[in-house]
Amino acid sequence: MLYHRRHWHTLLVVAACGCMAIFAACNLNTVSNSTPTPTATPTAGTSAQAGDILNHAKDAQLRDASFTIVVTAGLPSAPGATANGTGKLTSSPARTDINVDKVSLSNIGSVGPVEVITDESKGIFAKFPPLNTWQNVPPSVFNTAIGTVDFLHYDQLQNVTVVGAEQTNGAATWHLRGTLQTTVSGVSASANWIEDLWIRQDNYFPAQVEVRNAAGVATPTTQTPTGNQQLDEKLTFTQWNSGVTINLPTVGSSSPPGTPPPSS
């Protein structure tokens, strides 16, 4: 994949925001006051039981979470961009915060650090070299709603099946697989994804999520996308309801989010 060097800083934003590409167009699931109840051991491939697990997951009281993230963009044989980082999300206010030490771009090298914050009503905030000050892209630019994470809005998943019961990062989980489609309104762009979702059996919180671009995919049981893989994203959750908060930065400032602007 070739890049024009004059636009390397723009490509950095694209690479960093690539991990945000499926974070738009919806809100985090509404927090419920109900308590999850056990689900019987599901039969692999049974969509009704997959739906039952997702219904319990929707009722789980997830207020915030922390995770690690790995993103690869490009062709399977020639990744164009890779990034490793950490992130957190909150349901009220609906925000995500991704920190990446460096983004590796083919033919350019490594650039960073990068931080991208998404707010449901105020859009995307990003800080990246060489500007190293906070920039803001409001929702009106995208002509679509800016929310948190599509892959935790379980109503968006289609053709969901049970892969099996597995141990994930030391926890007993249900492994589900489905398809997810995102469309940017007003732009000739859409994406089809295969999503693998591991739901903890004890509290129905997400343990791990893997999302792969899958243009032209016909079935959620396909292990490898039928088209060229353009984006592969993996989130591993490390904490749930730990009380994390996400503050918004001051546009034009280089200070960390939540830092009061200097007095005039």
N, C-alpha and C positions, 0 to 999 in steps of 0.2 A: 504494500500500500504506500503510495507516494504522497507527500505533503509539501505544500509550498512554504518555504521557510519564513516568508514574510508574515504568514498567518499562524505561526506556531503558538502564540499566546491565545488566539481564538480557539485553536484546536485543543489546547489544554482545557479550556472551559467546557468544550464539547465532551472531551474525555471524562472530565470530572463529573459533569452533569449527565453523562451517559448512565452512571449508576443511579441517577434520579429520573431516568426516562420513564420508568414505570411507577413513579411516585406521584403521578398527576392524575387528575380527573375523578378523584373520589376522596371521601373522608375515611378515617379509621372507623372500625365498627363501633356503634353506639355501646357504651358501657351498660351492662345490665346488672341488676341486683340479685339475679338468680344464682344458685350454686350449681356447678357442673355435677352431673350424675354419671356413674360409670357406664361405659359402653361395652356391650358384649363383644367378645373376640370376633372381629369381622372376618368375613371370607374374602380372599383376594379377588378383586374385580367386581365386587358387589357395589353398585353405585348407591343403592338405598342406604347401606351402612356407612358409606363415605359421607353421604349427606347428613346422617345422624351425628357423626363425629364433628362435622363442620358446624352443625347447629349448636352443639355443646361449646365449640370453640368461640362462636359468636357470642355466647352467653357468658364467657369467661370475663372477669373484670380486669382486663389489661389496661392499666392507666399509663404505664411507661415501660420502656425496655431499652437495654443496651446490647450492642452486637458488634461483631467483626464483619468486614466485608471484603470480598475479592471480586474484581471485575476484569474481564478480558473482552476486548472488542476487536473485530476484524474477521478475517477468514480463518478457518480452523488450522490451515497450514501456515498462515502468516499473520499472527496477531498484530493489529495496528496499535493497540494501546492496552496497557495493563495497569492496575492500581490495587493497592492493598491499604486498608484503613480500618477505622473504628467509627461507630455511629451510635446514635440514640434517637428515640422518638417519644413523643408525648401525645396523648389523645386530647387533652384540654389544657392549653390551646393545641390544635392539631399542627405539629411541627416535626421535622426531622433535621438532624445535624450530622453531616458526614465529614470526617477528617481523614485526609490522605497525606502521608508523608511525601510521597512522590508519585507522579504519573509517568510511566515509561512509554514514550512514543517512538515507533519505528522510524528510522532515518533522521531522528532528531535527538534522542537521548532522554534522560530523566529530568523532569521539571517538578518543582514543588517547593514548599508544601501547599496544599489546596484545602480549603474548607468551603462546604456548600450547605447552606441552611435553607430549608423550604418552609414557608408559612402559608397556611390555607388561604388567607385573605390578602397577604402582602407580597406573595410571589417568591422568587428565588434570590437569595443573597449569596454572593461568592467572593472569595478573596484568593488571588492567585498571582504568581509572578508573570510579568515584571511589574505590574501595577502595585500589588501587595496592599491594596486598599479595598474596602468593601464596595462591591457593585451590586445593584439591585435591578432585577428584571421583573416588572409587575405582571400580574395575571393577564392583564389586557393584551400584552404582547403575544401570549400564547393562544388567545381567543378560546380558552377553555378553563375549567375550574382547576385550581391548584390545591391539591390535598396532601395526604401523607403517603401511604403505601398501598398500591393496588393489591399486592399479594397478601395483605392482611384484611382486605375487604372481600370476605369469602363469597359473597353473593356474586362477585365478578367471575368466579371460576366456573368453567363449563366442563361437561363430560368427565366428572371427577370419579376416580376409581380408587380402591384400596390396593396398595402394593403389598403391604404386610405389616406385622408388628416387629419393630426393630429397636435396638439400643442405640441411642444417639447422644454422644457426649456424656455417657454415663446414666442417661435417663431412658426409661421405657417410653416409646413413642409409637404413634400410628403414622405410617408412611402413606401419604396420599399423592395422587398425580392427576393433574387436569390441564386444561388449556385456558389461556387468558389472552384477551385481545384489547389493545389500547389504540385509540384513534385521537389524533389532534384535530379538533374542529377548525375548519377553514383552511387546512393545509393538506396537500395531497400526500399524506403520510399516515401509515398505520403499521402496526406490528402484531404478529401472532407469536405467542410464547407457550412453551411447555413449562409448567410449574410443578416442582416436587416440594411437598410440604410435610414436615415432620411435626406432629402435634403431641405434646407431652400427655401421657395418660393420667397423670395425677391431678393436673389443674387445667388442661386443655390450652395452655399457652404455647406459642410457637417455639420450637427448639431449633429448627433449621429450615431455611428456604433456599432452593436453587431454581433460578429462572433462566431459561435459554431461549434465545430468539429462534423461531421455528417457522419461517415463511413457508406456506404451503403445506403445513403438517395436517395430516388427515385423522390421526387418532392419538389420544393421550397415552396409549401404551407404547408409542414409538420411543425407543431409547435414544436415538440419534435424530436430530432434525433432518427433514427431507431436503431442505434448502440450505444455502450457505449460512453457516452460523455467524451472526453479526454481533451478538452480545451474550455473554455468559456471566451471570451474577450469582454469588453465593453469600448468604448471610447466616452466621452462626450466633445465636442469642446466648448471652452470658449472664444477664440479670433481668429481672422482671419486677415491676412495682417497687423499685428501690428509692423512689422519690426524686429521680433526676429531673432537671428543668432545662429548658432551652431558651436563652435570651436572644433577642434580635440585636444585630450590630448597628452602628451608626454609619450610614452611607458616606463614603469618602474618607473614613477613618481607618487606621491600621490597627486600632485597639481591639482586644478580645470582645466578643459579644457581651452586652450588659454593662460595659464601661460607660459611665456618664460622659457626654460630650464636654469638651473644655469650655469654661465660662468665657464669654466675650468681654 
